[in-house]
């Protein structure tokens, strides 16, 4: 009876279902990781505005947030720091999707593979200073491309054309560790094996896969 129900349903067409997804899958998975880093980075930046506003009013914790993170004054967007916390407002340029994607994919991932057996604290230091330099040079590049400073720092720790700050170094160290955690989880052998396995080639196999997912 059950097999009759399966045959009566509309077949699910899956292209190249009987082929291993080797190099094509590796490229697709790399693009997925790049996009994931970009999306996580944008959402984290929106959240970060709220975190900073709250943390600056907390004793001791506020010492970690002494940096003055600003955007080009001509854009009139710096008043966001004065918005009530209850509104939960944040902001982010879409350019940051590219910035976070490049930083994680082309810097954090290779550094993690290179320093895999080093202590996490040492990796955090490398991430922090690496991201600090990347932030500075990418900020200058974006200013050349757009004519605006997408970000700059107006605090005593500002360095490298005010495109980064020593005060934000601890934040970038933690950011690097979070990015490597995401990368490590994505590269889990069981997950990779599932992604590399052939897709179901027949309606019956597809239905069986759906049953397992349920």
HUGI-V621355 format. One record per backbone hydrogen bond with DSSP energy under -1.0 kcal/mol. NH is the residue of the N-H (numbers start at 1). CO is the residue of the C=O. If there is no record, write none. Layout:
nh=NH co=CO
nh=NH co=CO
This chain:
nh=5 co=1
nh=6 co=2
nh=7 co=3
nh=8 co=4
nh=17 co=14
nh=19 co=16
nh=22 co=20
nh=26 co=22
nh=27 co=23
nh=28 co=24
nh=29 co=25
nh=30 co=26
nh=31 co=27
nh=32 co=28
nh=33 co=29
nh=34 co=30
nh=35 co=31
nh=36 co=32
nh=37 co=33
nh=38 co=34
nh=39 co=35
nh=40 co=36
nh=41 co=37
nh=42 co=38
nh=43 co=39
nh=44 co=40
nh=45 co=41
nh=46 co=42
nh=47 co=43
nh=48 co=44
nh=49 co=45
nh=51 co=47
nh=52 co=48
nh=53 co=49
nh=54 co=50
nh=55 co=51
nh=56 co=52
nh=57 co=54
nh=58 co=55
nh=61 co=59
nh=62 co=58
nh=63 co=60
nh=64 co=61
nh=65 co=62
nh=70 co=152
nh=72 co=149
nh=75 co=72
nh=76 co=73
nh=80 co=77
nh=81 co=78
nh=82 co=79
nh=83 co=80
nh=87 co=84
nh=88 co=85
nh=96 co=93
nh=97 co=94
nh=99 co=95
nh=100 co=96
nh=101 co=97
nh=102 co=98
nh=103 co=99
nh=104 co=100
nh=105 co=101
nh=106 co=102
nh=108 co=103
nh=109 co=104
nh=111 co=107
nh=112 co=108
nh=113 co=109
nh=114 co=110
nh=115 co=111
nh=118 co=115
nh=123 co=119
nh=124 co=120
nh=125 co=121
nh=126 co=122
nh=127 co=123
nh=128 co=124
nh=129 co=125
nh=130 co=126
nh=131 co=127
nh=132 co=128
nh=133 co=129
nh=134 co=130
nh=135 co=131
nh=136 co=132
nh=137 co=133
nh=138 co=134
nh=139 co=135
nh=140 co=136
nh=141 co=137
nh=142 co=138
nh=143 co=139
nh=144 co=140
nh=145 co=141
nh=146 co=142
nh=147 co=143
nh=150 co=148
nh=152 co=70
nh=153 co=162
nh=154 co=68
nh=158 co=155
nh=159 co=164
nh=163 co=160
nh=164 co=159
nh=166 co=157
nh=168 co=165
nh=169 co=166
nh=172 co=168
nh=173 co=169
nh=174 co=170
nh=175 co=171
nh=176 co=172
nh=177 co=173
nh=178 co=174
nh=179 co=175
nh=180 co=176
nh=181 co=177
nh=182 co=178
nh=183 co=179
nh=184 co=180
nh=185 co=181
nh=186 co=182
nh=187 co=183
nh=188 co=185
nh=192 co=188
nh=193 co=189
nh=194 co=190
nh=195 co=191
nh=196 co=192
nh=197 co=193
nh=206 co=202
nh=207 co=203
nh=208 co=204
nh=209 co=205
nh=210 co=206
nh=211 co=207
nh=212 co=208
nh=213 co=209
nh=214 co=210
